[in-house]
């Protein structure tokens, strides 16, 4: 079911959490983000194919290889991001979007607007990061 929302609509804390309008807002936001990433990826691939030329100068070749390596690492991060976007879209469909995976409490609308793939509330995320730091510092 698609809900019609105004182009300038922004979710607020004054409305019921994860109502149809909010879910549609975040669904559109995630789809737009995914499309932007895919567009960048296609452009990068085209640039890499264009640049696949022999550089007679070793310094030019080394520089080109470094650029290519950085670009491929960035694309790999974006591939992982797309998987997280797809997972968020699935959560919108199954009704679990916007709720913390650890506590079951709602994730703030402000946090979701800033990071629509968030799966933890701010408090749970901070606790998670503190635990990671403790294990890293051992």
N, C-alpha and C positions, 0 to 999 in steps of 0.2 A: 504494500500500500504506500503510495507516494503522497506526501503531505505538501501542500503549497505553502511556502514561506516567503516573506518579502526579502528582497535582495539585501536590505540593511538589517535584517533580523540578527540579534545576538542573544544567546541564552542568558537568563538572569536567575538569581537565587530566589526571586519573588514568584516564580512559577513552579508547578510540580516538577520534581526531579525526573529527568529522562522521559518527559512527555513526548508525544509524537513530533512536535515541532523541534524539540532539542535533538531527538534521534535523527531527524531528517537533516538538520543543520550539520551535525557531526558526520553523517553519511556523505553529504555533499563535500564537506571539507576534506575528508579522507580521500574521496574519489578524485578531487581536484589535485591534491598533493601527489597522489599516485600517478596521475596523468602527467604532471610536471616532471616527475622523476623519469618516467618512461620517455618523455620527449627529450630531456637532457641526455639520456642514455643513447637514444637513436642518433642524436647530433654528435656525441662523442665517438660512437662507432663509425660514423661517416668520416669524421676528422681523422681517426686512427687509420682508416683504410686509405684516405687521401695521402696521409703522411707516410705511408708504407713505401717509401722510396729509399734508394741507397744513398747514404751520405758518404761522399768520398773522404771527408775529413773525419778522423777518429773522434775529435772533440765534439763535432756536430752529432755524430752517431751516438756517442755516450750521453749527450744532453737529451737527445730524442728518446733514447731508451729509458732514461730517468723519468722524463715527462710521461712516457707511456706507462711505466710502472706505477707512478703516483695516480694516474688517471684510472688504471685498472683496479687499484686498491679502493679508490673512491667509488667506483662502480660496484665493487663487491659489498661495500658498506650500504650502498643504496639498494642492492638486491635484498640484503637482510632487512632493510627498512620496509621494502615493499611487502615482505612476508609479514612484518608486524602490522602494516596497514591492512592487509588482507585478514589477519586475525582479528583486528579491531572491527572490521566490517562484519565478520561472522558474529562477533559478540553483539553488534547492533541487531542483527537478525534474530539471535537467540534470546535477546533481552538481558544479557549480562553486562552489556557495555555500560561503563561509567561507575561500576562498583569495584571496590578493592578486592583483588584476588585473595588477600590474606585475611582481611577483617570482614569483608562483605558490606562494609559501609560505603556510602556514596563518595566518589572522588569529586572534589570541588569542580564546579563548572569552569572556574577561572583556570585551574590546572589543566583540565581537559581542553580548553580553548588554546592554551599555550602548547600542550603536548597531547594531541588527540589519540595517541597510541598508548597513553599511560594505562598501566594495569594495577598500580598501587596508589593509595592515597599518599599525600605528602608525608604524613607521619610514618606510614609503613615504609615508604621509600627511604626516608632518613634513617630509620631503624635498620633497614637492610644494608644501607651504605656503612653505618657504624659497625655492623657485624662483619662486613667485608674487610673493613679497615683493620679490625682486631685480628682477623685471620691472616691478613697480609703482613701485619707487623710482627707476627710470631717468628 
